[in-house]
Amino acid sequence: MSYEKVAQAKSNLVIGTKQTIKAIKAGTVKEVIIASDADPVVTGKVKRIAQQFSVDYHEVPSMQELGNACGIDVGAATVAIK
Protein backbone atom coordinates (compact mmCIF):
# COMPACT_ATOMS: atom_id res chain seq x y z
CA MET A 1 0.00 0.00 0.00
CA SER A 2 2.63 2.56 0.98
CA TYR A 3 4.82 1.81 -2.05
CA GLU A 4 1.87 2.70 -4.29
CA LYS A 5 1.21 5.84 -2.27
CA VAL A 6 4.83 6.91 -2.76
CA ALA A 7 4.76 6.14 -6.49
CA GLN A 8 1.60 8.23 -6.92
CA ALA A 9 3.06 11.19 -4.99
CA LYS A 10 6.34 11.42 -6.95
CA SER A 11 6.13 15.17 -7.42
CA ASN A 12 5.50 15.73 -3.70
CA LEU A 13 8.27 13.59 -2.21
CA VAL A 14 11.22 14.35 0.03
CA ILE A 15 13.74 11.52 -0.20
CA GLY A 16 16.36 10.73 2.43
CA THR A 17 16.69 11.00 6.16
CA LYS A 18 18.22 14.47 6.47
CA GLN A 19 15.76 16.02 4.02
CA THR A 20 12.84 14.22 5.67
CA ILE A 21 13.81 15.62 9.09
CA LYS A 22 14.12 19.15 7.66
CA ALA A 23 10.72 18.89 5.99
CA ILE A 24 9.05 17.57 9.18
CA LYS A 25 10.50 20.46 11.18
CA ALA A 26 9.36 22.91 8.49
CA GLY A 27 5.81 21.58 8.81
CA THR A 28 5.44 20.58 5.17
CA VAL A 29 5.00 16.81 5.62
CA LYS A 30 1.72 14.88 5.68
CA GLU A 31 3.19 11.41 6.13
CA VAL A 32 6.54 9.62 6.42
CA ILE A 33 7.39 6.19 5.02
CA ILE A 34 10.27 4.33 6.70
CA ALA A 35 12.05 1.21 5.43
CA SER A 36 12.19 -1.36 8.23
CA ASP A 37 15.44 -2.85 6.88
CA ALA A 38 17.24 0.49 7.27
CA ASP A 39 19.62 1.19 10.16
CA PRO A 40 17.49 1.63 13.31
CA VAL A 41 19.79 4.40 14.55
CA VAL A 42 18.95 6.42 11.45
CA THR A 43 15.24 5.64 11.33
CA GLY A 44 14.77 6.00 15.09
CA LYS A 45 15.57 9.70 14.90
CA VAL A 46 13.03 10.19 12.11
CA LYS A 47 10.38 8.32 14.12
CA ARG A 48 11.02 10.45 17.23
CA ILE A 49 10.84 13.72 15.30
CA ALA A 50 7.71 12.60 13.44
CA GLN A 51 6.05 11.82 16.78
CA GLN A 52 7.13 15.19 18.23
CA PHE A 53 5.54 17.00 15.29
CA SER A 54 2.46 14.71 15.17
CA VAL A 55 3.27 13.40 11.71
CA ASP A 56 2.03 9.89 10.88
CA TYR A 57 4.62 7.38 9.77
CA HIS A 58 4.36 3.90 8.30
CA GLU A 59 6.93 1.20 7.72
CA VAL A 60 7.59 -0.81 4.58
CA PRO A 61 9.86 -3.86 4.40
CA SER A 62 12.48 -2.79 1.86
CA MET A 63 14.77 0.21 1.30
CA GLN A 64 15.37 -0.92 -2.29
CA GLU A 65 11.66 -1.16 -3.10
CA LEU A 66 11.05 2.21 -1.45
CA GLY A 67 13.79 3.74 -3.59
CA ASN A 68 12.28 2.13 -6.70
CA ALA A 69 8.86 3.56 -5.83
CA CYS A 70 10.52 7.00 -5.65
CA GLY A 71 12.05 6.51 -9.08
CA ILE A 72 15.65 6.27 -7.88
CA ASP A 73 18.14 3.46 -8.47
CA VAL A 74 19.29 3.17 -4.85
CA GLY A 75 17.52 2.35 -1.62
CA ALA A 76 15.81 4.99 0.49
CA ALA A 77 15.64 4.71 4.28
CA THR A 78 12.94 7.36 4.62
CA VAL A 79 10.59 9.26 2.34
CA ALA A 80 8.27 12.10 3.28
CA ILE A 81 5.07 12.87 1.39
CA LYS A 82 4.16 16.56 1.28
C-alpha positions in Angstrom: 0.0 0.0 0.0 2.6 2.6 1.0 4.8 1.8 -2.1 1.9 2.7 -4.3 1.2 5.8 -2.3 4.8 6.9 -2.8 4.8 6.1 -6.5 1.6 8.2 -6.9 3.1 11.2 -5.0 6.3 11.4 -6.9 6.1 15.2 -7.4 5.5 15.7 -3.7 8.3 13.6 -2.2 11.2 14.4 0.0 13.7 11.5 -0.2 16.4 10.7 2.4 16.7 11.0 6.2 18.2 14.5 6.5 15.8 16.0 4.0 12.8 14.2 5.7 13.8 15.6 9.1 14.1 19.2 7.7 10.7 18.9 6.0 9.1 17.6 9.2 10.5 20.5 11.2 9.4 22.9 8.5 5.8 21.6 8.8 5.4 20.6 5.2 5.0 16.8 5.6 1.7 14.9 5.7 3.2 11.4 6.1 6.5 9.6 6.4 7.4 6.2 5.0 10.3 4.3 6.7 12.1 1.2 5.4 12.2 -1.4 8.2 15.4 -2.8 6.9 17.2 0.5 7.3 19.6 1.2 10.2 17.5 1.6 13.3 19.8 4.4 14.6 18.9 6.4 11.5 15.2 5.6 11.3 14.8 6.0 15.1 15.6 9.7 14.9 13.0 10.2 12.1 10.4 8.3 14.1 11.0 10.5 17.2 10.8 13.7 15.3 7.7 12.6 13.4 6.1 11.8 16.8 7.1 15.2 18.2 5.5 17.0 15.3 2.5 14.7 15.2 3.3 13.4 11.7 2.0 9.9 10.9 4.6 7.4 9.8 4.4 3.9 8.3 6.9 1.2 7.7 7.6 -0.8 4.6 9.9 -3.9 4.4 12.5 -2.8 1.9 14.8 0.2 1.3 15.4 -0.9 -2.3 11.7 -1.2 -3.1 11.0 2.2 -1.4 13.8 3.7 -3.6 12.3 2.1 -6.7 8.9 3.6 -5.8 10.5 7.0 -5.7 12.0 6.5 -9.1 15.7 6.3 -7.9 18.1 3.5 -8.5 19.3 3.2 -4.8 17.5 2.4 -1.6 15.8 5.0 0.5 15.6 4.7 4.3 12.9 7.4 4.6 10.6 9.3 2.3 8.3 12.1 3.3 5.1 12.9 1.4 4.2 16.6 1.3 
